[in-house]
Amino acid sequence: MSDEKNDMTTQTPTKGLPCLSRRGFLLAGSSATVVLAAGCAGFSFPKGTALRIVEYPRKRIASLSDVRAHRPISFSYPEPGPLYNSFLVQLDGEASGGVGPDNSIVAFSGVCTHMGGPLSGQYRRDHAVVGPCPLHLTTFDLRKHGMVVSGHGTDTLPQVKLEIENGEIYATAVMGLIYGLNRNTA
């Protein structure tokens, strides 16, 4: 019986297959974690991998005077068509990647990153989010580069890079992969 305690495997009486004991599982799991951590210690992503920005032709979206707090403005970018539905909105306070007064004006793709569901009309003022997507309920935080708040999506909502010149708002690039495209990864 003392041999069974020290052995990391035991026999299942009914099937005769080896089974990992609780102690063996914990030892193997912690060993794997140490090996993985040691192997990844020197690993780093190539520069620019985390937030990929792809520049497109500059396009006028709206005038600063057209923008009203919490009233999204729809537009297509970088090309015309439903796959490129986007929206611009002014939030209550500063947002990552925001422009204009208080850096509160942001723009994002209006297509969910999970399965391409339409996010049009899903802006939620109280929490500065867009969603839930009607397909699988993914919701995105517009203050934090469109990161996923909840739902099945795993990628942030692509953010449209904006610039302001002479009171006009221009789209100049997209940060992230637009659902259904493989050519905006640079």
PyMOL commands that set and color helices and strands:
alter all, ss='L'
color gray80, all
select helices_A, chain A and resi 2-6+22-40+64-66+82-84+101-103+125-127
alter helices_A, ss='H'
color red, helices_A
select strands_A, chain A and resi 9-11+18-20+53-63+73-76+85-90+105-109+123-124+129-130+139-141+147-150+159-165+168-175
alter strands_A, ss='S'
color yellow, strands_A
deselect
rebuild
show_as cartoon
